[in-house]
Amino acid sequence: MKKKIIILISVFIPIVILDQFLKYIINDKISLTQKITVISHYFNIVHVDNAGVAFGLMSGYSNLFIILLTALIIAALIYFLFKTKINSALLTVSSSLIISGAFSNLLSRIFQGYVVDFFDFHIYAYHWPSFNLADSSVVVGTILLFISIIKYI
């Protein structure tokens, strides 16, 4: 239990602080929809305000609904993490990544009403939807969570 708390805090604090800092910088220094080319034809920094969840899904839903759903998912993950009998560092790290990313986006949604996305990967005109560090944390955490669960099936 103590090991899980240490891992959770060790992942949570840097992810949330760095993600919130990057969102602040993007919001403050780059105008909405502005694009800064980092690697021509492959990677830009952009400023997109996302009222939905991943890839703009659920953008038609109320902000309150998305906030409550996110809070419920975070609470369920924390409960799962500390109630599971599986004692795996990979499971703890993966759950911590998801919790951290979801919480950071939840903070943005509560205080701004939207989430700032800024990473724009593309191959010429074919763009992946923009995303932020918190989104990356959730995706990587989800992949690692599936891997850790498969190991115990």
N, C-alpha and C positions, 0 to 999 in steps of 0.2 A: 504493500500500500504506500509506504513512504517513498519507495523508488518511483512509483507511478506519479506521485505528486511532484517529485523533483523533476522528472522528465517533462510533465505537463507544463510546469512553470518555466523550465528552460527553453521550451519551444514557444510557449505562449507569449512571453514578454517580448522577445526580439521580433517575432512576426508582427504582432499588433503595433509595436512602436514603429518599426520600419515601414509597414504598410500605411499607417496613418501619416507618417512624415512624408512619404512619397506622394500620397494623395493631396496633402497640404501644398507641397511644392508645385505639383501640376496645377492645382486650383489657383494658386497665387501667381505663377509665372507664365502659364500657357493659356491663351484665350480658348474658349470653347470651340471645338472642332479644328483648332490649329494643329498642324502636323510638323514635326521636326524629323528630318530624315537622318537616321543613324547609319544604316547600311542600305545603300541605294538598291531598290527592287526587292528588299527582304525584310527590313525592320525600321519602323518609325516609332517615335513617341508622339502620342496624340492626346487630346483632352476630350473625353466623351463622358457625359453624365448619363448613367444607366439607372432608370427607374425600376427596371425589372430585376430578375436574378440572372444567372449565367446566360450569356449570349442574348440578353434582353428578353428572355422568356418571362412570362407573367407580368409584363410591363403594363397590362391593362388592369391588374389587380390593385386593390387599395394598399397603400404603404403600411397601414396598420396590420392588414392580413399578412403581408410578407414579414413584418417585424415579429408578429406572434408565431408564425410558422418557423422562422429562423430560431427564435428563442426556444421553441419546443424541441427542435432538432438538436440544438446545443445541449439542452437539459437531458435529452434521451442518450446522447453520446457520452456525456459525463456519467450518467447512471450506469450505462453499459460498461464503460471503462473501469469503474470501481466495483461493479458487482460481478463481472466475469471472473471465472475461475482460471481462465487462461492467463498465465503469467509470462508474457512475451514482450520484450523491448520493442519489437517491430509493431505489435498491436498498440502499444502505448504511444509510440512516436506517431504512428499513422493517425490514431484518434486525436492526438494533440494537434497535429497539423490541421485536421478538419475543424476542430473546435476553435483554434486560433484564427483561421481564415474566416470562418463563419462569424465569429465574434467581431472581428475588425470591420467586416462589411456591415454587420448589425449596427455598430457604433455610427458608421457613416450614414446609414439609412435613418437612424433615430435623430441625429443632429443636423443632417442636411436634407433628408428626404430622398436621397439618391446615393449611388455609389459612383465614384470617379474611376473610370477605366483609362489606361494609358499605354499599355503595350500593344503594338500593332504589328503582327508578323504577317508577311505576305510573300507571294512569289509573283512579281510583276503586278498584274491587276487582280489576282486572286487572293483575297484577304481572309484570314481567320478573324472571327469577331474579336474586338479589342477586349482586354482583360487587365487585371491588376495583380499585385503580389498576393493578396488574400485569396483570389480565385485560384492562383497557382498552388497555394498551400492546400486548398480544399481538394483540387484535382489530384495532386501528388499523394496527399493523405488518403484519398479514396482508393487509388490504385494500390498503395501499400497495404491498406486495410483488407482489400480483397485478397491480396497475396498472403497476408498473415492468417486470414480466416481459412483459405484453401489448405494451408499447411495443417490445420487441425480437423479437417473433414475426413 
